[in-house]
Amino acid sequence: MNPQRDNPPLSRRTLCSLGLAVPLAAVLPSRAGAVSGPGLPPDPFFAYDRPARYEVVREDVEVPLRDGSHLAGRLYRPGTSAGRPAAGTFPGIVYEYTAYADSADAFGEGAAYFVRRGYNAVVCQVRGSGESPGTVDPFSPQEQRDNYDVIEWLARHPASTGRIGQMGVSYGGHTTLLAAVNRPPHLKAVIPVNGIHDWYENTIYRGGIYSPRIREWQQTVAPGTLRTYAEHPFYDGFWRGRSVMSRWENLTVPTLEINGWYDRYRDGMVKNYRARPHNVWLVSGPWEHGSPERQYAGIGNGAYLAWWDRWLARDRGAPLPATHVTSYEVPGPGAGRGWQQFEQWPPRDARALTLRLGRNGILHPSAAAPGMAAFDVNTGTTPPAEHEQLAFSTRPLRHDLVLAGDALADIRASFTAADGNIAAVLYDQAPDGTSTRITEGWLKASHRHTHTRLSPVKPGTTYALGVHIWPVHYRVSAGHRLTLRISSDDYPQIDSDVPAGRVSVRTGQAGSTLRLTVMTG
């Protein structure tokens, strides 16, 4: 999720669909175009380091699988020279278990930092990618079984202590979390970066609405999913088998989640932490999708090394984060307070603030006379016209307001068609009229009760549609307005897949509301 600048009236912009096809070893440019940030969080965990002691020895390997097949990989071992492995045994890291074989060299360069400090590391190509035989089926039960076998193979290696960790970015972050809930006996800790809690909810069917931004990635990486995903529009066993959420009770190993507040998977990362707050540590920075290392306010390998030294090398001198949540308040210096640490998320002193959608586009805590506002369903124009959206804004804020958690848009709406989509997008509107997109959520009306089956929509009947808006840690400055845009369309986040018609939204007393999680000051 990139911040967007719009001129009023608030309008959709066609965003670049990054999908997941970008080589994830490449570091995306930061919002500010900087390659270094304002410093690490004020915690020894992030500044941890120790000298390199070894060279890196690379070996191409074929990892045997329980069904008789194998995966192609590269094993990196500590060495006394570039061609001579060091004597003894070492902990192991599955550094990337991913479909991006073209990035194998870059992943190997990343793994070298840990190898030089006494870790075995393997970079492995999932079934059907690179030199691994078969067909890519992202995050499938088969791919998870293969991952289990990779972990146990590395644990059995003669140069292994048997204590294994796994890490990875995006695809590798997803597989890391799924490996954790499969609980291979030698997996002791994980570091997912930009990972999921549920493939259906995070990526494919957002609020029950297919996301077009993923299709280019599907065509490139796993074309068979263009058919299989479309065959499963409801949340069923197909998706539960690809879900971390369905097995949260199994997420028991120490987990260091690296999350970006501008990342498309931030909702899943926060939900994983909230489901398992005692063994999950959450680090959320001002980062876009990809490694945070060279992004604005980025962290380096020191935190990862501290994590592995603590859990794999069993070095009690290696620090853990001072708190379970380390978060960067965006936008950053000059507007936000930067790095902060909390005992929980949302922070303990956060509170709920309910605003009502009122007449004349007002967003206000007080009740007002009942009313009605309406917009037309997307007719194919890009961006949508004014009559295809509603916007509700607060008055200029007298004091800063910090959004610190998720939000809920409780939209009371009726449709002239037999179904409808609701896209709820929050903006920060500056005094000069420019608007920055903060966060968003979506819901198909026929999925208002569950994603497992349709809840029919009768034209003309008013329904309560609870739209979950993804979490952020964002400061809205005094003098700015907070604006909620309601429409049926948010391309390319969701498909425009509902029939034309009109959507009527109840306002004022007993009407639609926006419930925020906020802090002041």
N, C-alpha and C positions, 0 to 999 in steps of 0.2 A: 504494500500500500504506500503509494507516494503521495506527499502533500500536493494538493492541486490549488492553483490560483485561478479564480473565476471573477468576472465582473458581474454585478447584479444585473438582471435577476439571476439567481443561482442556477447553474445549468450543468448538464452532464458534459464531460470531456471524454473523447475517445482516448483511452490509455493504451500504451504499448503492452501487449499481452506477453509477458515474460515467460509464462508457464513455468516449467521446470527444465526446459531444454538448455538453459544457459549452463555452461560448464561451471560447476559449483566451486571449483578451486579458484576460479577467477573472483576477485574482490570487486563488488559493484561500487561505483563512485558514491560518495556520501552526498547527502542533501546539499551540504555547503560546498562540495567539491574539494574538501580538505582530505589529506591523507594522514593527518595526525590530529588528535583531539585535545581537550583541555586537561588531560591527565587521567590517571586510573582512579577508580574508586578508592577512598581513603581507608584501605583495609590491607593488611600484609598479605592476605591470600592472593591478591592480584599482582603484587610486586615480587612474588616468590620466584626464585631461580636458583640454579646451581650449575657448576661448570660441566661442560661436555667432557667425557672421558674416553669415548670410543669412536672408531670409524664406522662406516655403514657398509655392510655386506648385503648385496641383493641376490636373491635367488628366485627364478621363475618356478612356480609350483602348480600342481594340480591337486586340489583338495578333494579327496574321495567323499562321496555321499552315500547315504544308507540305501538308496535305490539303485546303486551301481554306476551312476553317472558321476560327474566331477565338475568342479568350478575352477576356472583359471584365476590365478592370483600371483602376487609378488610378495615374497617374504623378505623382510628387512631385519637383519640381525646385528647386534653390536659386534664390532671386530677390532682386532689389534692392527689391522691394515684393511685396505679396501677389498682384499680378497681372502682374508683369513678371519674366520669367526673367533670371537673371544671364548675362552674356556668358561665353564660354569653354566648356571641356569638363570633365567631372567623372567620377570612378569611379561605378559603379552597384551597387545592392544590390537583389536580389529579396527584399523584406522578408518577405513571406508569400505562398506559393503553396499555397492551401488551399481546402477546400470550405465554409468557414464564412463565407459572404457576409454574414451578419448582423453579423459583427464587423469589417466593413471599415472603419468609422469609427474604431474603437478601434485597429486596426492602423495606420491612417493617422496617428493621434496618436503612436503609438510610432515610426513611421518619421521623424516630423518632427525628432526629436533629431539624426539623422544628416544629414538634408537641410540643416538650419541650419549644419552643420559641413562642408558641401561635398560632399554625395553626392546623386546621383539615386537614387530609390527607387521601386519598383513593388510594389503589392499586387495580386495576380492571383487570380481565381476559376477553379478548375479546371473542366475540361469537365463540363457538366451542372449546375453550381452557380451560384446567383445569375443574372446575365444572360448567362452563357456557355452556348451551345447544346450539346445532347448529353445524355449520361447519365453520372452519376458512377460511376466504377469505381475505387475507391481504390487508388492506387499501382500501377496496371496499366501494362503497356508503353506503351499509348496515352497515358496521363497523363504518363508519363516523357518520351515524345517531345515532347509539348506543352511540358513544362517546359524541355527543351533549346531549343525554339524561342523561348520567352520570354527566356531568357538571351541568346541570340544576337541577338534583336530589340533588347534593351536595349543590347547592345554596339554595334550599328550606328546607334544614335540619334545625330543630329548633335551633341548636347550631351554625348556619352559619350567617355571616354578609351579605351573598349574593355576595361577591366579590371572584371570583374563578380564580386560575391560573392553568396551566398544564405544566408538564415537563416530560422528559423521555430520555432514551438513545437508539439509533439505532431504533428498532421497535417502542419504545416509543417516540423517537424523530420524527419519521415519523408521528405517530398518533397525536402528539402535533401540528405539522405544519398544518396537515389536519383539526384538530379541529379549529385552528385559522381562516382558510379560510372559514369554515362553519359559523362562526360568531355567536355562541350562545350568547344571550344577557348578561349573567353574567360572561363571560370569559373576564378578564381584562388584562392579560399579559401571556406570555409563555416563556419557556426555553427549546428549542430543542437541544439535544446533538447528534451529528452525524446524522443529518436528511437529507431528500431528498429535491430536488425541483421537481423531476419527476421520478416516479418509473420505467418507460420505459427507459429513457435516463441514469439514474444513475446506474441502476442495471441489468435490464433484457436484453435489446437490446442496447449494447453500440456501438454507431455509426451505428445502424441497425443490429448489429451482436449479436446473442444470447451469453450470458456469461455462460460458464459451471460451474463457481465457485458457482453459486446460486442453482444448481440442488440438491445437497445434502440437503441443507436447505429446499428447496421445499418439498422433499420427507419426511423429518422429521416433518416439521411444517404444511404444507398445500399441501398434495399430489395431490389434485384436480387441483392445478395450473400447474402441469406438462402438463396437457391437455389444460387448458384454455389459458395459456400464449403462447403455441405453435400455438394456433388457431388465435392469434392476432399478426402476425409479423410486421404489420404496425401500425403506431400511429393513433388510431381511438378513438371513444367515450369510449371504454373500458378503455383505458389508461388515457384519459382526466379526467375521473371520479375518478382516483386514483392519480391525479396530483395536486401539489401546483402551479406549473407554469401556469396552465390553469386558475387559479383564483388569480393571484398575486394581482389584484386590491382589493381583499378582505383581504389581509394580512395587517390589519390596527392596530392591537393591538401591544403594545410594545413587541418586540421580542429580546431575548438575545440568539444568536446562539453561541454554543460552538463547535468549529470545530478543527479537527486535520489535520496538514499538511501531515501526513502519513495515513490519513483515506480515505477509499474508497468512502466517500460521500462529500469530500471537494469541488468538483465542484458544487454540488447542493447548499451547504451552501453559497458559495461565490455568486452564481447567485441569491439566495434569497436576500442577502444583496444588491446587485447591482440593483435589481428590486425595492426595498423599502428602500433606504438609510436613510430616515428620521425617520423611526420607528423601524429599525432593527439595533442592535448593534452586531458586529462580534468579537469574541475572538477566535483566531487561534493559537494553540500551537504546540509543537513538539511531537504530540501524535498519537498513533495508535488507532485502533477502540476500543471504550469502554470509560468508565469514566476516565477523566484526573486526578482524585484526587490523586492517588498514582503513576502516571507516572512521568517521568523526567520533571522538570519544571511545575509540576502539580499545579492546583488551587484547593482549598478546597471549603467548603460550604459557606464561608463568602460572596462571590460574589452573590451566589444564594439568600442568606438571605437578602442582601441589595436590590436586585431586588424585592423580594416579599414584603419587608417592604415598599419600595417606592410605588409600584403599587397596592398592595392588602391591606396593613395596612394604606396606604396613609400617611406615615411618610416622610415628606419633608426633614427631617434631614438625611435620608438614602441616600447615594451617588449613582449617576449613574457613569458609566465609563467616564473618562475625555474626551475621544474621541469615535467616533463610531467604530473605528477599533483598536484592540489591537492584535498585531501579533508577534510571535517569529520567528526570522530569523534563519533558520536551516543551517548547522548542529548544531550550538551552540558555546559555549565558545571554543576559540582556532581556530575557523573558522568563525563563524557567530557572530553577535552582540547581540543575545538574544532578550529579550522583547523590542518592540518598539510600539509607538502609532501614529496613522495617522488619519487625518480628513476624509479620504476617501480611497477606494480601487479600482484600484491600487492607490498607493500613488501619491500625487499631482505632485511630481518631477520625477515620472517614465516616461519613453519614449519608443518609439518603436524602435527596432533594427532589421533590415532585413538582413539576411545572405543568400547567394546563395549556392545551392548545386553544386559544381564544379567537374571538372575532378580529377581523382586520389583520390577521397574521401575527398576533401577539402571543408570546410565550411567557407565562407569568404564574407565580405560585397561587394566586388568589382565584377563587371560583368566579365565574362570570355567567351571564345569562346563556342558556343553551342556544346553540347555533348549528349551522351546517356549512361546510365548505366542500367543493368538488373539483375534481380534475378528470381529464380525459385519459384513457389508456393510450399508451404509445401507438402512434399512427405511422411510425417508421421514419420520422424526421430525426436528424442528428445534427446538433443536440436537440432534445425535446423542447417544444415551444412552451411558453409560459402557461398555457392552459393545460399542459400535461404534467403539472407539478404544483405542489403547495409548499409555501415556505412560512415558518413561524419563527419569530425572533424575539429575544429578550430586549428590554431597554438596555442602553449602555450600562455596563456593570460599574457599580460604585467601588468595588474592591475586586482584586484578583480572585478567580475561582479555579481551583485545581480539580480536574477530572481524574479520579484515582480508582479505576475499576471499570466494570462494564455498566451498561445502561439498559433500560427496557422502554421501548415505545409501545404503549398500550393504545393501539389504534382501533377506535370503534367505527367500523366502515361497512357500507353496503355496496353491492355491485349490480350493474345492469346485466352483466354477463354471468355465465355459470361458474366462473372462477376468476381469480385475480392475484396479482403479485403486489406486495408492498415492499418498497425499498425506503429505508429510513437512514438518512445521511446527516451527520452533524458537521457543522462548519463553525469556524472562528472568523467572524466578520470584523475587520478593522475599521477605525473611524473613516478612512479614505474610501471605504466601500469594497475593497478587495477581500476575498474570502479564501480561507485555507481549509481544505477538507481535513477533518480530524479522524473520524471513524464512521462505521456503517453497520447495518444489519439488514436482513432480507427475510421474507416469509411468503410462501404461497398460501392463499386463503384456505384451500382444501387440505393443507397440512397443518392447520392451526392447532389441532389436538395432538397429532402424532405424525411421524414420518413413515409409520408402518402400514398405513392404509389411508384412503381418501375420507375426508369429512365433507360431504356434499355441500355445495354453496347454492342457496336458493336466491335467485335475483330479487333484490328489494329488501332482503332480510339483513338486519344489522348484526355484525359479529364482532366479538372482542378478539383482536389479533395481537398477541404479545410478541413483538419483534425484538429478539435479543440483539443488542448492539455491542460490538466487540470492544474489549477493554483497552484502555489507554492510560497513560500517565502524562497529562497535558495541562499546561497552565494557560487559561484564558485571561488576558490582562485587563485591568480596569480600563474602562472606556470602550472596550470591545463588546460585541454582541455575540451571543450563542444562537445559532440558527439551526433549525431542524427542517430538512427538506423531505417531503413525502411525495413519492411518485410510484409508478409501476415498473420503472425501468432504471437500470444502473449498469449499462454496458461498459466494459466486458465482464463485469462481476457476475451478472446473471443474464440468462436468455430473456428475450422479449417474446414469451411463449404463451401469452393469454390473449383471448379474443378482444377486439376493440369494444369499447363501451365507456361507461362513466363510473367513477368511484366517488361516493359521497362519504365524507368524514365528519363525524359528530364532534363539535367543539363546545367549550364552555363547561358549565356544571354538568356532571355525569357524562362528560364526553371523553375525548382522547387525552392522554397524559404522557409525559416523558419523565421517567424516574432515573435520576443520575446518582452516581456514587461520587461524592465530592469531599474536598478539604478546602478550608479557607486559609488565607494568609500567604 
